Amino acid sequence: MIAMALTSRPVSKPDRIADRIFDGLPVRVQRAVAFTAAAERALYGLEPVRGATREVALSGLARANKTLAAYNPGLRVRLDGVR
C-alpha cells in the first residue's frame, strides 16, 4: 500500500472566479478588502510612505482589519503583509 501525504497548499483561482467570490461579499467587507489592498501598496510598495501618512494608513488598516475579522478571521491582514 502506498501512502500519500496530503498537504494544504493554496490553490490559485482564475480571476473570473475570484471576482464572483468578491461580488458575493457584503459591501462593507468589499470596501475593507479594497482599503487593505491600497494600504498595503502604500506601506509596502515601491515608495513606502513615511511619517503622518504612514500612521493614517496603519490606523485605516486597523479599522479595515476589524471589519474583516468580524466577517471572517482568516481575512485579516497582518502587519508583515501576509494574509
BAMI-650065 format. One line per field, with one value per residue: chain; y negated, z, x of N, C-alpha, C in turn. Coordinates in pm, 1 decimal, padded with zeros to 6 digits. Example, Ala and Ser with C-alpha at 12.3 -4.5 7.8 and 13.67 -1.06 7.14 Angstrom:
<rs>
chain: [A | A]
n.yy: [00569.0 | 00225.0]
n.zz: [00780.0 | 00708.0]
n.xx: [01319.0 | 01285.0]
ca.yy: [00450.0 | 00106.0]
ca.zz: [00780.0 | 00714.0]
ca.xx: [01230.0 | 01367.0]
c.yy: [00330.0 | -00003.0]
c.zz: [00780.0 | 00787.0]
c.xx: [01320.0 | 01290.0]
</rs>
This chain:
<rs>
chain: [A | A | A | A | A | A | A | A | A | A | A | A | A | A | A | A | A | A | A | A | A | A | A | A | A | A | A | A | A | A | A | A | A | A | A | A | A | A | A | A | A | A | A | A | A | A | A | A | A | A | A | A | A | A | A | A | A | A | A | A | A | A | A | A | A | A | A | A | A | A | A | A | A | A | A | A | A | A | A | A | A | A | A]
n.yy: [00118.4 | -00217.9 | -00518.4 | -00844.4 | -01174.5 | -01434.8 | -01770.4 | -02097.4 | -02328.0 | -02655.7 | -02709.6 | -02845.4 | -03069.2 | -03132.3 | -03464.8 | -03532.0 | -03368.1 | -03452.5 | -03713.9 | -03668.8 | -03553.5 | -03770.3 | -03952.1 | -03838.6 | -03906.4 | -04107.9 | -04463.7 | -04630.0 | -04466.9 | -04432.4 | -04694.6 | -04711.0 | -04517.5 | -04634.0 | -04866.6 | -04760.7 | -04653.0 | -04886.3 | -05020.2 | -04841.7 | -04857.8 | -05123.5 | -05114.2 | -04913.0 | -04928.3 | -05028.4 | -05284.2 | -05339.0 | -05502.6 | -05763.3 | -05888.8 | -06093.6 | -06018.4 | -05747.4 | -05669.3 | -05728.7 | -05546.5 | -05305.7 | -05320.1 | -05317.8 | -05068.9 | -04911.0 | -04958.3 | -04850.1 | -04586.3 | -04511.5 | -04502.0 | -04301.1 | -04082.8 | -04050.8 | -03955.3 | -03729.3 | -03569.7 | -03475.4 | -03650.4 | -03878.8 | -04112.6 | -04087.5 | -04284.7 | -04226.4 | -04190.4 | -03950.1 | -03745.5]
n.zz: [00000.0 | -00083.2 | 00070.8 | 00066.4 | 00131.4 | 00211.7 | 00151.3 | 00262.8 | 00046.0 | -00093.3 | -00356.5 | -00673.6 | -00805.5 | -01091.0 | -01223.3 | -01287.1 | -01123.3 | -00871.8 | -00881.1 | -00881.2 | -00629.6 | -00470.6 | -00536.8 | -00400.6 | -00138.1 | 00148.2 | 00113.2 | 00293.8 | 00363.2 | 00115.3 | 00074.4 | 00284.6 | 00205.5 | -00031.3 | 00077.3 | 00238.1 | 00044.8 | -00087.4 | 00125.4 | 00181.8 | -00051.4 | -00022.7 | 00214.7 | 00175.5 | -00083.0 | -00387.7 | -00327.0 | -00019.1 | 00217.8 | 00460.1 | 00800.6 | 00909.0 | 00715.7 | 00698.6 | 00951.4 | 00929.6 | 00729.1 | 00864.1 | 01079.8 | 00940.5 | 00823.3 | 01050.1 | 01124.6 | 00899.8 | 00928.7 | 01157.1 | 01057.4 | 00862.5 | 01021.8 | 01180.5 | 00994.4 | 00881.6 | 01040.9 | 00907.3 | 00701.7 | 00778.7 | 00766.2 | 00833.8 | 00985.6 | 00868.5 | 00611.3 | 00529.5 | 00459.1]
n.xx: [00085.0 | 00058.3 | 00124.2 | 00000.6 | 00087.6 | -00114.3 | -00103.2 | -00174.2 | -00196.5 | -00210.4 | -00436.9 | -00432.8 | -00675.9 | -00870.2 | -00907.1 | -01171.3 | -01329.4 | -01244.2 | -01339.8 | -01616.3 | -01651.0 | -01572.4 | -01777.2 | -01986.5 | -01949.6 | -02041.8 | -02102.5 | -01962.0 | -01747.8 | -01627.4 | -01537.6 | -01352.8 | -01166.7 | -01072.9 | -00959.6 | -00756.5 | -00589.8 | -00506.3 | -00381.5 | -00179.7 | -00026.4 | 00055.5 | 00203.8 | 00395.0 | 00484.7 | 00660.6 | 00754.7 | 00749.1 | 00534.7 | 00593.3 | 00608.3 | 00337.0 | 00150.8 | 00192.4 | 00104.1 | -00167.8 | -00240.2 | -00185.2 | -00368.8 | -00608.8 | -00586.7 | -00602.8 | -00870.0 | -01000.8 | -00919.0 | -01060.1 | -01319.4 | -01289.4 | -01208.5 | -01434.0 | -01613.1 | -01481.0 | -01229.5 | -01001.4 | -00951.0 | -00819.1 | -00543.5 | -00201.7 | 00059.6 | 00303.2 | 00243.1 | 00142.0 | -00133.3]
ca.yy: [00000.0 | -00342.1 | -00626.5 | -00977.8 | -01282.3 | -01547.8 | -01897.3 | -02207.5 | -02436.0 | -02743.1 | -02682.5 | -02970.8 | -03074.5 | -03225.4 | -03596.0 | -03533.7 | -03305.5 | -03541.8 | -03826.8 | -03625.0 | -03538.4 | -03907.3 | -04011.4 | -03780.8 | -03959.2 | -04230.9 | -04586.4 | -04678.2 | -04380.2 | -04468.7 | -04820.1 | -04680.8 | -04446.1 | -04733.5 | -04956.2 | -04691.1 | -04642.3 | -05018.7 | -05049.1 | -04753.6 | -04918.7 | -05246.9 | -05082.8 | -04819.8 | -04938.5 | -05070.8 | -05402.6 | -05337.2 | -05632.7 | -05787.5 | -05988.5 | -06100.9 | -05942.4 | -05607.2 | -05648.6 | -05727.8 | -05418.5 | -05199.1 | -05325.7 | -05271.2 | -04924.7 | -04851.1 | -04962.5 | -04752.6 | -04453.9 | -04482.2 | -04463.7 | -04171.1 | -03979.8 | -04027.5 | -03874.3 | -03601.7 | -03594.5 | -03439.9 | -03756.3 | -03993.9 | -04129.7 | -04112.3 | -04395.8 | -04183.2 | -04180.7 | -03815.7 | -03727.7]
ca.zz: [00000.0 | -00092.2 | 00146.3 | 00012.1 | 00227.8 | 00155.8 | 00210.9 | 00242.0 | -00027.1 | -00157.8 | -00497.8 | -00741.3 | -00865.1 | -01202.9 | -01186.3 | -01301.2 | -01003.6 | -00759.8 | -00892.3 | -00839.6 | -00483.6 | -00416.2 | -00554.2 | -00302.5 | -00004.6 | 00180.6 | 00065.5 | 00392.9 | 00355.0 | -00011.1 | 00097.7 | 00371.5 | 00123.6 | -00120.4 | 00156.2 | 00280.3 | -00072.3 | -00109.0 | 00237.0 | 00165.3 | -00155.2 | 00031.7 | 00319.9 | 00134.5 | -00227.2 | -00437.2 | -00249.9 | 00103.4 | 00278.2 | 00588.5 | 00892.1 | 00940.5 | 00616.0 | 00738.1 | 01067.0 | 00878.9 | 00660.6 | 00964.9 | 01155.4 | 00849.5 | 00810.4 | 01173.8 | 01114.7 | 00798.5 | 00986.4 | 01248.6 | 00973.0 | 00801.6 | 01126.4 | 01223.7 | 00890.2 | 00876.3 | 01096.9 | 00813.2 | 00602.0 | 00828.1 | 00712.7 | 00937.6 | 00951.8 | 00783.3 | 00475.0 | 00499.7 | 00493.4]
ca.xx: [00000.0 | 00133.6 | 00059.8 | 00025.4 | 00068.2 | -00187.9 | -00062.1 | -00267.0 | -00130.7 | -00307.1 | -00459.9 | -00465.7 | -00808.9 | -00877.6 | -00960.6 | -01317.1 | -01386.3 | -01216.1 | -01432.6 | -01750.6 | -01646.4 | -01568.0 | -01909.4 | -02077.2 | -01922.1 | -02114.2 | -02037.4 | -01864.9 | -01630.4 | -01562.5 | -01464.4 | -01238.2 | -01067.4 | -01012.7 | -00875.0 | -00634.8 | -00501.8 | -00447.3 | -00290.5 | -00064.2 | 00057.7 | 00114.6 | 00300.3 | 00499.9 | 00505.9 | 00792.1 | 00794.0 | 00668.7 | 00506.3 | 00660.1 | 00553.5 | 00194.3 | 00076.2 | 00205.1 | 00016.4 | -00305.4 | -00258.5 | -00189.1 | -00493.6 | -00713.4 | -00568.6 | -00655.9 | -01016.8 | -01041.5 | -00896.8 | -01170.7 | -01432.3 | -01260.0 | -01206.9 | -01571.7 | -01676.7 | -01410.3 | -01096.7 | -00896.4 | -00932.8 | -00743.9 | -00408.4 | -00102.5 | 00148.8 | 00413.7 | 00192.9 | 00094.3 | -00274.0]
c.yy: [-00124.2 | -00451.1 | -00760.1 | -01080.1 | -01397.1 | -01674.4 | -02003.2 | -02323.0 | -02525.3 | -02711.3 | -02813.4 | -02959.4 | -03167.9 | -03356.2 | -03599.7 | -03475.3 | -03394.1 | -03662.6 | -03788.5 | -03606.4 | -03675.6 | -03972.5 | -03957.3 | -03830.8 | -04081.9 | -04354.9 | -04636.0 | -04595.5 | -04408.3 | -04596.2 | -04795.0 | -04609.2 | -04544.6 | -04826.6 | -04886.8 | -04675.2 | -04775.7 | -05052.3 | -04964.1 | -04808.6 | -05043.6 | -05215.9 | -05001.3 | -04826.7 | -04984.5 | -05191.5 | -05408.6 | -05477.7 | -05642.2 | -05883.3 | -05977.1 | -06020.3 | -05793.5 | -05576.6 | -05642.8 | -05593.8 | -05303.6 | -05200.4 | -05281.0 | -05121.3 | -04852.7 | -04849.2 | -04858.8 | -04610.5 | -04415.3 | -04435.9 | -04324.4 | -04058.7 | -03949.4 | -03939.0 | -03734.7 | -03625.6 | -03561.2 | -03547.9 | -03870.7 | -03994.0 | -04158.4 | -04221.3 | -04354.5 | -04158.7 | -04045.4 | -03806.5 | -03601.5]
c.zz: [00000.0 | -00019.0 | 00083.9 | 00120.9 | 00158.3 | 00228.1 | 00178.1 | 00176.5 | -00087.6 | -00306.8 | -00564.3 | -00806.8 | -00985.1 | -01159.2 | -01191.0 | -01177.3 | -00882.1 | -00762.3 | -00847.9 | -00688.3 | -00418.6 | -00425.6 | -00453.3 | -00160.6 | 00022.7 | 00140.3 | 00164.9 | 00389.9 | 00224.9 | 00005.0 | 00182.8 | 00293.3 | 00031.9 | -00043.1 | 00199.9 | 00164.2 | -00098.5 | 00000.9 | 00225.9 | 00058.7 | -00103.2 | 00132.3 | 00270.7 | -00013.9 | -00262.7 | -00361.0 | -00123.8 | 00162.0 | 00415.2 | 00672.7 | 00914.1 | 00841.4 | 00648.9 | 00855.6 | 01024.9 | 00810.5 | 00760.5 | 01045.0 | 01068.4 | 00829.3 | 00933.8 | 01171.5 | 01014.8 | 00852.0 | 01082.3 | 01169.2 | 00914.0 | 00904.6 | 01177.4 | 01122.2 | 00884.9 | 00926.9 | 01002.7 | 00710.0 | 00649.7 | 00774.7 | 00829.0 | 00891.0 | 00866.0 | 00639.4 | 00436.5 | 00542.3 | 00571.5]
c.xx: [00089.1 | 00055.8 | 00097.7 | -00001.8 | -00003.5 | -00143.9 | -00164.4 | -00191.8 | -00236.9 | -00316.5 | -00499.1 | -00603.1 | -00804.5 | -00944.5 | -01112.7 | -01384.4 | -01363.8 | -01310.0 | -01573.2 | -01757.7 | -01651.4 | -01705.6 | -02010.4 | -02055.7 | -02009.4 | -02032.8 | -01932.2 | -01736.7 | -01554.8 | -01479.9 | -01339.6 | -01128.6 | -00996.3 | -00919.6 | -00746.5 | -00537.3 | -00431.8 | -00346.4 | -00164.1 | 00030.9 | 00126.6 | 00225.2 | 00418.5 | 00532.6 | 00646.0 | 00844.9 | 00708.5 | 00651.9 | 00572.2 | 00576.7 | 00403.7 | 00110.7 | 00080.2 | 00112.4 | -00130.0 | -00334.2 | -00267.8 | -00318.9 | -00611.1 | -00707.6 | -00622.8 | -00808.9 | -01067.2 | -01024.8 | -01008.0 | -01292.4 | -01410.2 | -01263.7 | -01346.9 | -01644.8 | -01614.9 | -01268.6 | -00980.9 | -00868.2 | -00845.0 | -00600.6 | -00314.7 | -00007.7 | 00267.6 | 00369.2 | 00137.7 | -00049.7 | -00293.6]
</rs>
